[in-house]
Amino acid sequence: MKPIIQLLHFGYHQSMSCIFPVAIFGTLALSNVIAVPFIHRYDAILLILLGVQYFMYRSGLETRDEIKVICIFHFIGLLLELYKVWMGSWSYPEPGYTKLLGVPLYSGFMYASVASFMCQVWRRLRMDMTGWPGLRYSVLLGGAIYFNFFTHHFIPDFRWWLTALVFIIFWKTRIIYRVRTITYRMPLTLAFFIVGFFIWLAENIATFFDAWKYPDQHQTWQLVSFSKISSWFLLVIISVIIVAQLKNVKASRTRNDSCSCKDCVNEEL
């Protein structure tokens, strides 16, 4: 009975962490079958998602720091979208006033939803890590992965070399997460793959509801290539690196503020 209770609690926190991604795919699905009067679909999606973010912040489902992380990911994702659409990797064929160089501004939220999930699940499951490779290696690897999404159009794709480096650098890294009073551990690379797989599933849902289209989907929808799992695997790594480093920075500031307060108290005493 106890494992079932643990699984239910784990599922609850995972579900609560997916509120924003679910809101995105729900909006895509409904807007595909229900026309919003007097406004283009892409514009309506952007307004709805901004409203969802405002609601989550005001209701306490997301903190101010988490909103900042989401904004960072929105910007990073939008830059990638602009480049990929320009290169013809995929397209957004519908009209809209909130499109920049052919890319609707709501598209950045699809990347931000990954950050929202990461931040939420980190807080809800009281996550921590052991064996973190440190700032230098993690940031250099994350930067190389991100730039490879741009450069592989002109030079060889180093995706598999970077994947190998991920396994080498994060070989000893473990995620620690807590469900009720029990602590669990998982290899970080396994978590990368699991999240990347589910994002690939979500991508199939998104393209089915015309969030965007790959070149081979313009005539009729078909399953997104399995090779995209590796892309999402690498993108999740960037997400985890950024979130983990921001968490470390915040933890260091908290410790420093705590030490300063203690020094002040000692001086006053």
Backbone bond lengths (Angstrom), bond angles and torsions (degrees), N, CA, C in turn:
res aa  C-N    CA-C-N  psi(-1)  N-CA   C-N-CA  omega(-1)  CA-C   N-CA-C  phi
1 M - - - 1.464 - - 1.535 111.50 -
2 K 1.357 115.38 -38.40 1.457 119.11 -177.47 1.525 112.41 -62.03
3 P 1.370 119.44 -43.73 1.474 118.46 176.98 1.525 113.07 -58.71
4 I 1.330 117.35 -34.88 1.464 120.37 179.20 1.522 110.50 -67.05
5 I 1.332 116.46 -41.73 1.470 120.63 177.74 1.526 110.20 -62.45
6 Q 1.334 116.00 -42.67 1.470 120.10 178.21 1.529 110.66 -61.37
7 L 1.337 115.55 -43.65 1.462 120.00 -179.54 1.529 110.93 -63.94
8 L 1.316 117.34 -39.00 1.464 120.94 178.76 1.525 111.12 -65.10
9 H 1.330 116.28 -42.54 1.464 119.75 177.84 1.531 110.57 -65.00
10 F 1.329 116.33 -41.87 1.462 120.65 178.56 1.531 109.88 -62.51
11 G 1.326 116.90 -45.39 1.461 120.95 178.58 1.513 112.72 -62.34
12 Y 1.343 116.12 -37.36 1.465 120.07 178.62 1.530 110.80 -62.29
13 H 1.316 116.93 -47.90 1.468 119.90 -178.32 1.524 111.22 -67.96
14 Q 1.331 117.09 -36.08 1.459 119.45 176.02 1.529 110.50 -63.72
15 S 1.331 116.19 -42.38 1.463 120.69 -179.77 1.521 111.37 -64.61
16 M 1.322 116.77 -43.26 1.461 120.30 179.27 1.534 111.08 -65.26
17 S 1.333 116.03 -30.25 1.468 120.03 178.63 1.520 111.89 -73.98
18 C 1.333 116.53 -17.20 1.466 121.48 -177.22 1.528 112.94 -97.83
19 I 1.322 117.87 13.55 1.472 119.97 -176.14 1.524 111.50 -58.11
20 F 1.318 116.92 -48.00 1.463 118.81 -177.59 1.529 112.28 -68.22
21 P 1.365 119.55 -46.17 1.464 118.23 175.12 1.530 112.90 -57.69
22 V 1.333 117.33 -40.27 1.465 120.20 178.84 1.526 110.37 -64.79
23 A 1.340 116.09 -38.61 1.471 119.60 177.64 1.522 110.74 -61.70
24 I 1.338 116.70 -38.53 1.463 119.92 179.16 1.519 111.12 -64.13
25 F 1.330 116.94 -50.24 1.459 119.56 -176.31 1.527 111.61 -71.85
26 G 1.320 116.32 -30.85 1.460 118.88 174.00 1.522 111.74 -65.09
27 T 1.322 115.82 -40.84 1.467 120.72 178.34 1.527 110.88 -65.82
28 L 1.335 116.59 -42.12 1.458 120.47 178.34 1.527 110.70 -61.20
29 A 1.332 115.79 -43.02 1.466 119.82 -177.79 1.525 111.37 -66.68
30 L 1.322 117.03 -48.80 1.467 120.59 -177.12 1.524 111.41 -66.56
31 S 1.342 116.34 -41.22 1.464 118.98 -177.97 1.522 111.85 -69.68
32 N 1.331 116.57 -17.03 1.458 120.16 178.75 1.530 112.00 -79.67
33 V 1.336 116.37 -23.10 1.475 120.09 -177.72 1.527 112.10 -113.34
34 I 1.344 116.94 -18.32 1.459 120.92 -179.85 1.528 108.58 -119.35
35 A 1.299 116.61 114.79 1.466 120.42 -179.12 1.525 110.21 -77.28
36 V 1.335 115.68 131.25 1.457 121.04 176.57 1.529 107.82 -88.89
37 P 1.331 118.84 121.33 1.468 120.45 -175.94 1.526 112.78 -68.84
38 F 1.320 115.48 145.63 1.471 124.74 172.39 1.527 114.62 66.35
39 I 1.326 117.85 14.56 1.464 119.53 -179.75 1.523 109.15 -152.46
40 H 1.319 116.04 141.78 1.461 119.90 177.66 1.536 109.96 -68.16
41 R 1.319 115.22 152.72 1.464 120.72 -177.00 1.524 112.06 -60.13
42 Y 1.322 117.55 -46.34 1.463 120.38 -179.09 1.528 111.26 -60.74
43 D 1.327 116.65 -38.73 1.460 120.67 179.87 1.530 110.69 -68.07
44 A 1.337 116.27 -40.24 1.466 120.72 178.88 1.524 110.87 -63.94
45 I 1.345 116.86 -40.45 1.468 120.79 179.23 1.525 110.14 -60.75
46 L 1.343 116.53 -44.24 1.463 120.21 179.73 1.527 111.27 -60.46
47 L 1.325 117.50 -45.99 1.463 121.08 -178.85 1.524 111.05 -63.90
48 I 1.317 116.74 -41.01 1.464 120.47 179.72 1.526 110.75 -63.99
49 L 1.324 116.84 -44.53 1.468 120.25 -177.41 1.530 111.25 -68.95
50 L 1.327 117.18 -35.18 1.465 119.56 173.46 1.525 110.29 -62.75
51 G 1.326 116.49 -39.82 1.460 120.90 177.36 1.516 112.26 -64.50
52 V 1.344 116.77 -39.57 1.470 120.98 178.27 1.526 110.05 -63.54
53 Q 1.339 116.32 -43.85 1.457 119.55 178.93 1.526 111.42 -62.45
54 Y 1.319 116.64 -41.98 1.464 120.50 178.54 1.528 110.30 -62.30
55 F 1.326 116.72 -43.80 1.465 120.72 178.93 1.527 111.05 -62.17
56 M 1.329 117.15 -43.90 1.471 120.25 -178.17 1.517 110.93 -64.14
57 Y 1.329 117.00 -36.34 1.460 120.41 179.09 1.530 110.83 -71.13
58 R 1.326 116.87 -47.60 1.459 120.96 -177.53 1.526 112.15 -66.97
59 S 1.326 116.46 -30.05 1.464 120.09 -179.09 1.524 112.79 -84.57
60 G 1.330 117.33 -8.52 1.455 121.08 -179.94 1.511 114.16 88.53
61 L 1.342 117.27 3.95 1.463 119.67 177.71 1.519 111.22 -69.33
62 E 1.325 117.27 -26.83 1.451 122.05 174.85 1.520 109.31 -130.47
63 T 1.323 115.26 143.06 1.454 120.69 179.65 1.523 110.35 -89.93
64 R 1.318 115.69 170.41 1.469 120.23 178.67 1.518 111.11 -62.78
65 D 1.341 117.63 -40.00 1.463 120.46 178.59 1.527 111.22 -64.02
66 E 1.321 116.89 -37.82 1.463 120.19 178.56 1.527 110.92 -66.86
67 I 1.321 117.20 -36.88 1.465 120.52 176.10 1.524 110.00 -62.03
68 K 1.334 117.45 -39.28 1.462 121.18 178.40 1.529 110.79 -62.05
69 V 1.334 116.62 -43.25 1.466 120.63 178.56 1.519 110.55 -62.69
70 I 1.330 116.54 -42.03 1.460 121.59 179.27 1.526 110.57 -61.38
71 C 1.322 117.42 -40.00 1.469 121.26 178.22 1.527 111.03 -64.17
72 I 1.327 117.12 -39.43 1.463 121.05 177.65 1.521 110.03 -60.98
73 F 1.341 116.07 -45.58 1.456 120.00 -179.17 1.521 111.73 -68.71
74 H 1.308 117.15 -34.40 1.460 120.14 176.86 1.525 110.03 -60.92
75 F 1.317 116.83 -43.31 1.460 121.66 179.37 1.531 111.03 -66.24
76 I 1.334 116.73 -46.47 1.471 121.08 179.35 1.528 110.64 -60.84
77 G 1.336 116.22 -44.63 1.451 120.65 -179.59 1.514 112.63 -66.41
78 L 1.331 116.70 -38.97 1.460 120.51 -179.15 1.526 111.03 -65.65
79 L 1.330 117.25 -39.37 1.469 120.27 176.40 1.526 110.60 -60.19
80 L 1.333 115.70 -43.89 1.461 119.76 179.80 1.525 111.08 -65.39
81 E 1.323 116.73 -40.47 1.460 121.16 178.83 1.530 111.04 -62.16
82 L 1.316 117.22 -45.24 1.464 121.24 179.30 1.525 111.16 -57.57
83 Y 1.315 115.09 -43.27 1.464 119.53 -178.96 1.525 111.29 -69.11
84 K 1.335 117.27 -45.46 1.462 120.82 -176.59 1.528 111.91 -66.25
85 V 1.316 117.15 -39.08 1.461 119.98 177.38 1.525 110.46 -66.81
86 W 1.317 116.14 -39.71 1.465 120.81 177.39 1.528 111.12 -61.92
87 M 1.357 116.53 -35.79 1.460 121.23 179.43 1.524 112.67 -81.67
88 G 1.335 117.40 -6.82 1.459 120.78 178.22 1.510 114.66 83.81
89 S 1.350 117.61 16.62 1.459 120.13 -179.88 1.525 111.28 -67.37
90 W 1.324 117.35 -36.49 1.455 123.49 173.78 1.514 108.31 -157.60
91 S 1.322 116.59 176.75 1.461 119.02 -175.55 1.518 110.64 -148.06
92 Y 1.336 114.78 162.14 1.463 123.42 174.61 1.531 106.78 -119.58
93 P 1.321 116.46 93.07 1.474 119.68 -168.68 1.524 115.79 -75.62
94 E 1.326 118.37 -16.79 1.463 119.71 -175.20 1.526 111.31 -81.74
95 P 1.346 117.00 155.56 1.472 120.12 179.67 1.533 111.14 -76.28
96 G 1.314 116.01 163.42 1.461 121.24 177.17 1.511 110.84 179.79
97 Y 1.320 116.21 146.10 1.466 120.79 177.76 1.521 111.34 -79.72
98 T 1.341 116.90 -26.02 1.466 121.00 -177.80 1.522 110.16 -97.06
99 K 1.326 116.00 46.23 1.455 121.66 175.36 1.522 108.75 -111.43
100 L 1.321 115.89 136.37 1.459 122.65 178.41 1.523 108.05 -117.57
101 L 1.336 116.70 112.91 1.468 122.05 -179.16 1.531 111.50 53.87
102 G 1.316 115.58 39.42 1.458 120.93 177.16 1.514 115.02 88.30
103 V 1.336 117.28 0.94 1.469 121.64 -177.53 1.522 109.70 -114.21
104 P 1.326 118.74 120.57 1.471 120.16 176.13 1.521 110.62 -67.99
105 L 1.308 116.63 140.76 1.465 120.31 -175.73 1.524 112.61 -66.00
106 Y 1.317 117.54 -21.18 1.467 118.78 179.19 1.526 111.55 -66.99
107 S 1.345 117.69 -19.65 1.467 120.46 -175.14 1.526 111.92 -60.83
108 G 1.335 117.03 -31.28 1.457 119.12 178.39 1.506 112.90 -62.25
109 F 1.338 116.90 -25.78 1.461 120.36 179.32 1.523 111.85 -67.94
110 M 1.324 118.07 -24.42 1.463 119.53 179.06 1.528 110.37 -67.92
111 Y 1.323 116.73 -32.86 1.464 120.29 173.13 1.529 109.95 -77.23
112 A 1.329 115.77 -38.91 1.464 120.00 179.61 1.520 111.55 -63.66
113 S 1.344 117.27 -27.51 1.465 119.76 179.24 1.522 110.76 -64.60
114 V 1.347 116.61 -31.39 1.467 119.90 175.69 1.524 109.52 -64.91
115 A 1.335 115.90 -42.93 1.466 120.39 178.00 1.516 110.81 -64.45
116 S 1.334 116.99 -40.34 1.465 120.96 178.40 1.520 110.36 -59.36
117 F 1.330 115.80 -45.74 1.470 119.78 178.75 1.517 110.83 -61.62
118 M 1.340 116.96 -46.33 1.462 121.28 -178.59 1.525 111.32 -58.75
119 C 1.317 116.01 -47.80 1.469 120.25 -178.56 1.520 111.29 -64.55
120 Q 1.330 115.82 -44.21 1.462 120.20 -177.70 1.529 111.40 -64.35
121 V 1.327 116.51 -49.11 1.465 119.39 -175.73 1.527 110.27 -69.17
122 W 1.333 116.45 -31.58 1.472 120.44 177.65 1.530 109.90 -61.94
123 R 1.332 115.20 -44.57 1.465 119.63 -178.34 1.527 111.66 -73.86
124 R 1.324 117.32 -43.40 1.460 120.91 -174.47 1.527 112.57 -70.07
125 L 1.318 117.22 -36.56 1.467 120.43 -179.84 1.528 112.07 -97.63
126 R 1.340 115.43 9.61 1.468 121.57 176.93 1.532 110.96 48.82
127 M 1.314 114.30 53.36 1.455 121.39 -173.32 1.522 112.21 -73.05
128 D 1.300 113.26 154.02 1.459 122.58 173.60 1.525 107.30 -151.74
129 M 1.311 117.15 173.57 1.459 120.62 179.84 1.516 110.49 -136.69
130 T 1.318 115.03 149.62 1.458 121.59 172.04 1.531 107.66 -121.48
131 G 1.317 115.36 150.62 1.465 119.57 178.89 1.509 114.14 72.16
132 W 1.343 117.90 25.28 1.464 120.56 179.02 1.524 109.36 -65.01
133 P 1.339 118.74 131.35 1.475 120.57 -172.95 1.517 114.73 -69.77
134 G 1.314 118.30 -9.69 1.449 120.21 178.53 1.518 112.76 101.57
135 L 1.332 114.64 169.64 1.464 121.32 -173.31 1.522 112.08 -63.68
136 R 1.330 117.69 -47.10 1.461 120.33 -172.69 1.522 111.97 -60.39
137 Y 1.333 117.10 -55.18 1.464 120.23 -175.46 1.516 112.08 -67.78
138 S 1.325 117.51 -40.70 1.460 120.07 -176.87 1.526 111.46 -68.17
139 V 1.338 117.30 -42.34 1.469 120.31 -179.14 1.531 110.68 -70.01
140 L 1.325 117.77 -41.53 1.465 120.45 178.03 1.522 111.01 -61.99
141 L 1.328 116.69 -42.52 1.462 120.44 179.26 1.524 110.50 -66.43
142 G 1.341 116.82 -44.82 1.458 120.42 179.07 1.518 111.83 -60.62
143 G 1.343 116.59 -42.23 1.458 120.88 178.20 1.523 111.87 -64.16
144 A 1.335 116.90 -41.96 1.466 120.73 179.28 1.524 111.06 -63.77
145 I 1.335 116.82 -39.92 1.468 120.65 178.66 1.521 110.56 -64.00
146 Y 1.331 116.21 -45.07 1.471 119.99 -177.99 1.527 110.82 -63.91
147 F 1.321 117.39 -45.92 1.465 120.20 -178.02 1.525 111.75 -69.46
148 N 1.336 117.33 -26.20 1.466 119.23 177.30 1.528 111.62 -64.69
149 F 1.352 116.89 -29.10 1.464 119.94 175.54 1.529 110.93 -62.12
150 F 1.325 116.79 -27.36 1.457 121.76 179.38 1.532 111.72 -89.69
151 T 1.329 116.07 -46.06 1.463 120.44 -168.46 1.517 114.05 -79.44
152 H 1.336 118.90 -18.15 1.467 118.92 -174.86 1.535 111.97 -68.32
153 H 1.326 117.22 -9.76 1.464 120.00 175.16 1.531 111.40 -75.99
154 F 1.332 117.11 -18.85 1.456 120.85 -175.22 1.528 112.97 -118.48
155 I 1.324 116.82 -31.92 1.456 121.66 179.58 1.526 107.98 -124.18
156 P 1.322 118.34 169.50 1.466 119.51 -178.46 1.530 112.66 -54.63
157 D 1.324 114.62 147.78 1.456 121.58 179.26 1.536 108.76 -79.67
158 F 1.330 116.24 119.97 1.464 121.21 -178.58 1.530 111.73 -97.50
159 R 1.338 116.18 21.70 1.466 120.73 -175.61 1.528 112.35 -53.96
160 W 1.334 116.40 -47.73 1.464 118.76 -174.73 1.520 111.69 -74.08
161 W 1.324 117.27 -31.09 1.463 119.67 173.35 1.528 110.62 -65.86
162 L 1.315 115.82 -40.88 1.462 120.06 178.19 1.524 111.23 -67.26
163 T 1.334 116.69 -36.85 1.462 120.50 176.54 1.522 110.53 -62.44
164 A 1.330 116.06 -41.64 1.462 119.94 177.22 1.527 110.77 -62.20
165 L 1.339 116.27 -40.53 1.466 120.02 177.87 1.523 111.60 -63.61
166 V 1.337 116.36 -35.49 1.463 120.43 177.59 1.528 109.98 -58.46
167 F 1.320 116.43 -47.20 1.463 120.00 -178.95 1.527 111.61 -66.44
168 I 1.322 116.51 -32.77 1.473 119.41 178.84 1.526 110.84 -72.36
169 I 1.341 116.01 -49.41 1.469 120.37 -173.88 1.526 111.70 -70.90
170 F 1.346 116.36 -37.62 1.466 119.45 -177.46 1.529 112.59 -101.74
171 W 1.328 116.97 21.58 1.461 120.76 -176.27 1.529 111.96 -59.63
172 K 1.308 116.90 -38.89 1.465 120.49 -176.72 1.534 113.06 -96.55
173 T 1.327 116.92 0.01 1.464 120.03 -176.12 1.520 110.63 -80.22
174 R 1.302 116.35 130.92 1.458 122.61 179.13 1.531 109.66 -126.16
175 I 1.326 115.29 139.72 1.462 120.80 172.14 1.517 108.33 -86.71
176 I 1.302 115.56 131.01 1.464 121.44 172.72 1.521 107.70 -106.95
177 Y 1.316 117.22 123.09 1.463 120.41 177.17 1.533 109.21 -135.59
178 R 1.303 114.48 154.47 1.463 120.49 -171.51 1.519 110.36 -124.59
179 V 1.315 115.29 130.08 1.461 122.30 174.85 1.521 106.80 -118.57
180 R 1.327 114.91 111.17 1.472 121.77 -172.75 1.523 108.95 58.52
181 T 1.326 118.82 -115.57 1.470 120.35 -176.08 1.519 112.47 -104.60
182 I 1.325 117.44 3.30 1.463 121.10 -175.57 1.530 110.00 -105.83
183 T 1.331 115.41 136.19 1.458 122.52 179.91 1.524 110.13 -102.61
184 Y 1.323 116.20 135.70 1.462 122.42 179.45 1.520 109.63 -122.81
185 R 1.328 114.73 159.48 1.457 121.29 176.89 1.529 109.70 -129.81
186 M 1.335 115.43 149.21 1.463 120.67 177.83 1.525 108.69 -149.64
187 P 1.341 118.24 138.74 1.477 119.77 173.77 1.523 110.27 -58.53
188 L 1.316 116.62 134.24 1.461 120.50 -176.28 1.525 111.09 -62.65
189 T 1.344 117.92 -37.52 1.464 120.23 -179.43 1.526 111.07 -63.19
190 L 1.331 117.62 -35.09 1.466 120.17 176.67 1.522 110.53 -65.70
191 A 1.324 116.92 -40.24 1.470 120.84 177.34 1.525 110.47 -63.17
192 F 1.359 117.29 -39.25 1.458 120.98 176.33 1.527 110.99 -55.45
193 F 1.324 115.10 -47.85 1.466 119.85 -175.92 1.527 111.29 -67.51
194 I 1.328 117.31 -42.71 1.470 120.71 -178.47 1.532 110.34 -61.30
195 V 1.329 116.61 -48.33 1.467 120.01 -179.72 1.526 110.46 -65.13
196 G 1.344 117.41 -40.86 1.455 120.87 178.01 1.518 112.29 -60.89
197 F 1.335 116.89 -38.54 1.468 120.94 178.81 1.527 110.71 -64.68
198 F 1.324 116.80 -43.77 1.461 119.30 -178.77 1.536 111.25 -69.79
199 I 1.330 117.38 -32.07 1.463 119.03 175.16 1.526 109.78 -66.57
200 W 1.337 117.02 -37.18 1.467 120.45 176.10 1.527 110.68 -61.03
201 L 1.336 116.50 -42.30 1.468 119.71 175.75 1.531 110.33 -60.44
202 A 1.336 116.10 -43.62 1.466 120.24 178.87 1.525 110.86 -63.75
203 E 1.325 116.83 -35.27 1.458 120.82 178.85 1.526 110.95 -63.52
204 N 1.322 116.69 -38.01 1.458 120.21 176.44 1.528 111.06 -63.50
205 I 1.325 115.65 -39.69 1.469 119.63 177.09 1.520 110.19 -64.59
206 A 1.346 116.35 -43.52 1.465 121.04 -177.48 1.524 111.37 -63.16
207 T 1.336 117.38 -45.11 1.460 119.26 -179.94 1.524 111.15 -69.58
208 F 1.320 117.10 -30.95 1.470 120.04 177.04 1.530 110.74 -62.49
209 F 1.344 115.70 -36.07 1.462 120.54 179.17 1.528 112.14 -94.70
210 D 1.328 116.76 19.83 1.471 122.96 172.73 1.519 113.93 63.04
211 A 1.335 117.29 33.63 1.470 118.88 172.60 1.516 109.71 -64.01
212 W 1.323 117.27 -39.17 1.456 125.04 170.12 1.518 106.59 -158.36
213 K 1.312 116.77 174.52 1.455 120.60 -178.71 1.517 109.79 -135.62
214 Y 1.349 115.50 134.65 1.451 120.37 168.76 1.529 108.67 -81.44
215 P 1.329 117.69 158.67 1.473 119.71 -177.24 1.526 113.98 -52.96
216 D 1.348 118.17 -35.17 1.463 120.25 -177.83 1.529 112.68 -84.80
217 Q 1.340 117.45 6.53 1.460 120.56 -179.42 1.530 113.04 -111.02
218 H 1.325 117.73 4.58 1.464 119.48 -175.16 1.533 112.20 -71.55
219 Q 1.325 116.77 -35.32 1.460 119.54 179.38 1.520 111.52 -79.83
220 T 1.310 115.90 -47.44 1.462 121.11 178.36 1.517 109.13 -153.38
221 W 1.324 115.87 148.86 1.468 118.56 -177.90 1.520 110.62 -69.88
222 Q 1.309 116.05 141.82 1.455 121.67 172.85 1.516 109.62 -146.30
223 L 1.311 115.49 163.93 1.458 121.61 -175.25 1.522 111.23 -58.63
224 V 1.324 115.32 136.13 1.459 120.36 176.39 1.525 109.04 -65.49
225 S 1.313 116.32 141.45 1.461 121.34 -177.11 1.527 111.72 -55.45
226 F 1.336 115.32 139.48 1.470 119.84 178.26 1.527 111.64 -62.34
227 S 1.329 116.97 -22.77 1.464 119.73 179.27 1.522 112.00 -62.94
228 K 1.352 116.25 -21.05 1.461 119.94 179.17 1.531 111.85 -66.62
229 I 1.332 116.43 -21.70 1.474 118.91 177.55 1.520 109.94 -59.23
230 S 1.342 116.29 -39.87 1.468 119.28 179.59 1.522 110.90 -65.14
231 S 1.345 116.67 -35.25 1.464 119.98 177.72 1.521 111.02 -64.39
232 W 1.325 115.60 -45.46 1.466 119.54 179.09 1.522 111.24 -68.40
233 F 1.333 116.53 -35.40 1.464 121.48 175.14 1.529 109.60 -54.63
234 L 1.333 115.86 -46.75 1.461 120.39 -179.31 1.530 111.62 -71.66
235 L 1.336 116.64 -35.51 1.463 118.99 178.86 1.529 110.89 -66.95
236 V 1.324 116.89 -37.43 1.466 120.53 177.39 1.520 110.51 -61.83
237 I 1.334 115.83 -36.54 1.470 119.40 178.20 1.526 110.57 -60.75
238 I 1.334 116.53 -43.95 1.467 119.97 177.02 1.525 110.07 -58.97
239 S 1.340 116.08 -43.34 1.463 121.04 -179.46 1.526 111.06 -60.40
240 V 1.327 116.16 -48.50 1.468 120.36 -177.95 1.522 110.56 -64.42
241 I 1.334 117.34 -40.92 1.468 120.70 -179.76 1.526 110.52 -60.57
242 I 1.337 116.52 -47.01 1.462 119.90 -178.54 1.522 110.77 -64.78
243 V 1.329 116.72 -47.60 1.466 120.14 -179.13 1.524 110.62 -62.57
244 A 1.335 116.93 -44.38 1.463 120.47 -178.65 1.524 111.41 -62.80
245 Q 1.329 116.88 -42.82 1.466 119.69 -179.78 1.518 111.51 -67.11
246 L 1.331 117.42 -38.82 1.462 120.15 177.56 1.524 110.76 -66.16
247 K 1.332 116.10 -37.56 1.472 119.75 176.38 1.523 110.40 -63.62
248 N 1.342 116.52 -40.65 1.464 120.26 179.71 1.525 111.01 -65.11
249 V 1.351 115.85 -40.90 1.463 119.98 178.84 1.523 110.21 -62.60
250 K 1.333 116.71 -44.25 1.455 120.40 -179.75 1.526 111.02 -65.06
251 A 1.343 116.28 -40.95 1.468 120.02 179.45 1.529 110.69 -63.61
252 S 1.343 117.01 -39.24 1.468 120.63 179.08 1.522 111.26 -65.33
253 R 1.339 116.08 -41.54 1.465 119.65 178.26 1.516 111.00 -64.34
254 T 1.335 116.10 -39.12 1.464 119.95 179.02 1.520 111.20 -63.61
255 R 1.357 115.08 -42.14 1.476 118.74 178.76 1.521 110.68 -65.39
256 N 1.334 116.95 -40.94 1.467 120.56 -179.97 1.524 111.04 -65.11
257 D 1.335 116.24 -41.90 1.461 119.79 178.38 1.523 110.42 -64.04
258 S 1.346 115.64 -37.84 1.462 119.68 179.15 1.517 110.68 -65.26
259 C 1.341 115.52 -42.61 1.467 119.76 179.43 1.531 110.58 -64.45
260 S 1.331 116.76 -41.12 1.463 120.71 -179.63 1.516 110.60 -62.53
261 C 1.345 115.01 -41.16 1.457 118.63 179.80 1.517 110.98 -63.98
262 K 1.352 116.50 -40.33 1.457 120.02 179.68 1.524 110.82 -65.27
263 D 1.352 115.61 -39.15 1.474 119.04 177.97 1.506 110.92 -62.47
264 C 1.368 115.19 -40.65 1.470 118.91 179.67 1.516 110.56 -63.26
265 V 1.336 115.20 -42.84 1.469 118.93 -179.81 1.510 110.62 -63.40
266 N 1.359 116.45 -42.55 1.466 119.23 -179.87 1.512 111.42 -64.10
267 E 1.357 115.99 -37.77 1.458 118.88 179.74 1.525 110.26 -66.20
268 E 1.350 114.71 -40.28 1.455 118.07 -179.20 1.533 110.58 -67.18
269 L 1.347 115.85 -36.01 1.457 119.09 179.09 1.528 110.54 -70.83
